Amino acid sequence: MSIRRFIGLFEDMLGGQQLPALTQLVSGAQDIFVLISVLVPVVAVWMLFHRSIVRSFYIIGALSLFSIAQLILLNYALAVPLVQILNALSNPADMPALPPPR
């Protein structure tokens, strides 16, 4: 499931409330995240064949840390709207009116 589909689901479920800033940032930069997800393994494999083994391990380690940071950022950005939805469901008085079905 793509980030855009998640954003569409969250917007429908939040009933017109604005998405959190981090979620909007991730939504706007989806193409960059996809590009990074493709480039990291390509660079890691390329570095395995590099002459300097020590330098290769440093670069692969840095890429691993970068990938973990990206994973945490994406998970957090897509979890925040879900928490808002669950909180709204636990307090029905605070829940906005649902939009009419399409």
C-alpha positions as CSV (number, residue, x, y, z in Angstrom):
1,M,0.0,0.0,0.0
2,S,1.4,3.4,-1.0
3,I,1.8,6.4,1.2
4,R,-0.8,8.3,-0.9
5,R,-3.4,5.6,-0.2
6,F,-2.7,5.8,3.5
7,I,-3.1,9.6,3.3
8,G,-6.4,9.2,1.5
9,L,-7.7,6.8,4.1
10,F,-6.6,9.1,6.9
11,E,-8.2,12.1,5.4
12,D,-11.5,10.3,4.9
13,M,-11.5,8.9,8.5
14,L,-10.5,12.2,10.1
15,G,-13.5,13.9,8.5
16,G,-11.9,17.1,7.3
17,Q,-9.4,17.6,10.2
18,Q,-6.0,18.6,9.1
19,L,-3.3,15.9,9.0
20,P,-0.3,16.4,11.3
21,A,2.6,18.3,9.9
22,L,5.0,15.4,9.8
23,T,2.4,13.3,7.9
24,Q,1.9,16.1,5.4
25,L,5.7,16.3,5.0
26,V,6.0,12.6,4.3
27,S,3.1,12.8,1.9
28,G,4.7,15.7,0.0
29,A,8.1,14.0,-0.1
30,Q,7.0,10.5,-1.1
31,D,9.0,10.5,-4.3
32,I,12.2,11.3,-2.4
33,F,11.5,8.4,0.1
34,V,11.0,6.0,-2.8
35,L,14.2,7.2,-4.5
36,I,16.2,6.8,-1.3
37,S,14.7,3.3,-0.8
38,V,16.0,2.3,-4.2
39,L,19.4,4.0,-4.0
40,V,20.4,2.6,-0.6
41,P,20.6,-1.0,-1.6
42,V,22.2,-0.2,-5.0
43,V,25.0,1.9,-3.3
44,A,25.4,-0.8,-0.6
45,V,26.0,-3.5,-3.2
46,W,28.2,-1.3,-5.2
47,M,30.3,-0.6,-2.1
48,L,30.8,-4.3,-1.5
49,F,33.0,-4.3,-4.7
50,H,35.0,-1.2,-3.7
51,R,38.7,-1.6,-3.2
52,S,38.8,-0.2,0.3
53,I,37.1,-2.7,2.6
54,V,37.1,-0.4,5.6
55,R,35.6,2.5,3.7
56,S,33.0,0.2,2.3
57,F,31.9,-1.0,5.8
58,Y,31.7,2.6,7.0
59,I,29.5,3.6,4.1
60,I,27.3,0.5,4.4
61,G,27.0,1.2,8.2
62,A,26.0,4.8,7.5
63,L,23.5,3.7,4.9
64,S,22.0,1.2,7.4
65,L,21.6,3.9,10.0
66,F,20.0,6.2,7.4
67,S,17.6,3.4,6.4
68,I,16.6,2.8,10.0
69,A,16.0,6.5,10.6
70,Q,13.8,6.6,7.4
71,L,11.9,3.6,8.6
72,I,11.2,5.2,12.0
73,L,10.2,8.5,10.4
74,L,7.8,6.9,8.0
75,N,6.2,4.6,10.7
76,Y,5.8,7.5,13.1
77,A,4.4,9.9,10.4
78,L,1.8,7.3,9.4
79,A,0.9,6.2,12.9
80,V,0.1,9.7,14.3
81,P,-3.2,10.0,12.2
82,L,-4.2,6.5,13.3
83,V,-3.8,7.5,16.9
84,Q,-5.9,10.6,16.3
85,I,-8.6,8.4,14.8
86,L,-8.5,5.9,17.7
87,N,-8.7,8.7,20.2
88,A,-11.7,10.2,18.4
89,L,-13.4,6.8,18.4
90,S,-12.9,6.5,22.2
91,N,-14.6,9.9,22.6
92,P,-17.5,9.9,20.3
93,A,-18.5,13.5,21.3
94,D,-15.2,14.8,19.9
95,M,-15.5,12.9,16.7
96,P,-16.2,15.0,13.6
97,A,-19.1,14.2,11.4
98,L,-18.3,11.6,8.8
99,P,-18.5,12.7,5.2
100,P,-21.3,11.2,3.1
101,P,-20.4,8.0,1.2
102,R,-19.2,8.4,-2.3
